Amino acid sequence: MGKKIYKYFGPELVDLALSDNGATFKCSLPKDFNDPYELFLTVDFSSDASALACYQEAIGAIPQLPTTCFSASPAVTPMWAHYGKNVSGFVVEIDEDELAEAFSNSRLDDVRYQDEPDSGLTEMLYKAHVIGKPRYTYFLQGGTFNAAYFTKASCWSYEMERRMIVGEDDVRTAGGLLLMDIPINCITALIAGSRADDSLVNSLSNHARKFGSSFFTMKIGKSNIAPYFLDSDGTPYVFNGSGLSLAQSSCGNCSEPISEGNDRCSWCQITDEDRMEAALKNPYRMLDRYGALSSYLESMNEITRKLQRKGRS
């Protein structure tokens, strides 16, 4: 199986995104992209008026082709927070090779993140404008199309986006939306968010069984900022850069992936004796026993406020 790509959804979309026939993804046209500044990342718009007139003449309007977006990873916390509705939603894992075969006239590529126009494309504009050879206009048109569809401002880089352009014949219109239907063989896994409710988990599990795909639940660990994933048997998996793979080592208590050579994660290895020793050494407990904790905290808070006022002055 090939490289995997991932589509994030809120929980309310499960019945729209999944059916017995596969998945349905929404497409957008460039004029409707969620980053209104994407089209500013072509040529330098501070170029002189005659060059910009050449740009308008050569480029015209950017072709409006149906486009859908994926992430290269199922472990992007902001994506789970935003598109996955605070980890209560789900992710569809897609085999990219199968998807490309199903939509043979499509183009799927990484989005590049940048905050300035492409200097090479601006140079090509001036070649087209000054020299006027047909090949420079050809290269300008191709470069502008590529920049318009496959660049975004760097503030969006957390998305790790791969973008897919399809033809008009690859989509259908329903309720004013452009939709593309994804065959079952492209779907390799369904992943429930850690806060998904039981009805969503059951729905995803049932769909995965019908599709013959894997089912995972995303988990937020206690020792590592990266989430991990449990399959239907509770076996832990991690994202390895191209897909989900078995964790090499995991905590025998909570199943969180850990470094090899350990049998417990950092938190599960804490014993009752460790907790008792920490309690005995806690100075707040000692102050509380003598009835001095409240006055101590009040005096420390006053010192903190004075320092803050001094810092602002």
Secondary structure, 3 states (H helix, E strand, C coil): CCCEEEEEECHHHHHHHEECCEEEEEEECHHHCCCCCHHHCCCCCCCCHHHHHHHHHHHCCCCCCCEEEEECCCCCHHHHHHCCCCCCCEEEEEEHHHHHHHCCCCEEEECEECCCCCHHHHHHHHHHHHCCCHHHHHHHHHHHHHHHHHEECHHHHHHCEEEEECCHHHCEEECCEEEEEEEHHHEEEEEECCCCCHHHHHHHHHHHHHHCCEEEEEECCCCCCCCEEEECCCCEEEECCCCEEECCCECCCCCCECCCCCCCCCCCCCCHHHHHHHHHHCHHHHHHHCCCHHHHHHHHHHHHHHHHHHHHC
